[in-house]
Amino acid sequence: MSLSTLTPTDPRPEPPERPGEDDCCRSGCDPCIFDLYQEEMDRYRAALAAWEAREAERQRAQ
């Protein structure tokens, strides 16, 4: 059996790194860096939910 068959190919998604308070310029940018972070978090939550569903299915199949 090769290592590739033993290595997971569907890793759990990682959350985006939250910007620091000092990363915002506080000039009213649109979009603000925190708006972009929230969009990334929305994508992360969706990816995590899909991954959890796949992982649950994989566990049931074993």
N, C-alpha and C positions, 0 to 999 in steps of 0.2 A: 504494500500500500504506500502511495507516495505522500509526502508531506502536504501537498496541496489538497489532498482529500481530507486531511485531518485539521487543516487550518480553516477557521471560520472565514467565510467570504462575505458575510453580512454583519459587519460590526455594529454595535449599538451607536446611534447618532450621538454626537457630542454637542452640548449647548454652546452657543456663541459666547464669546467673552464680553462681559458688560463693560461699556466704556466707563472710564473714571469721570468723576465730577469735573475734573480739570480739562477733560477732553472736549467739553462743550464750550463754545466761544461766547455763548449768551448774547448773541446778536440777533436772535429771532430767525435763524436759518430755516428754510423750508425745502427739504426736510432737515430736521435737526438730527444730529448723530444718535440721539435717544429714540427718535422715530424709526430710524433705520434699524436700530437694535431691536425694537419691538417687532418690526417686520421679520427680522431674522429669527426671533423667538417664536413667532407664529409658524414659520417654516420648520423650525426645530421641533415644535410640539406636534405638528402634523407628521413629520418624518419619524418621530419617536412612537407615536400611536401606530403608524403603519408597521414599524419594526416590531413593536410589542405583539401586534396581531400575527405577524409572520413567525415570531418566536413561539407564541402559544400554539400555533398550528404545527410547528416543527416538534414541539414537546409532545403534542398529542399523537403525532405520527411515529414516535419512537416506541 
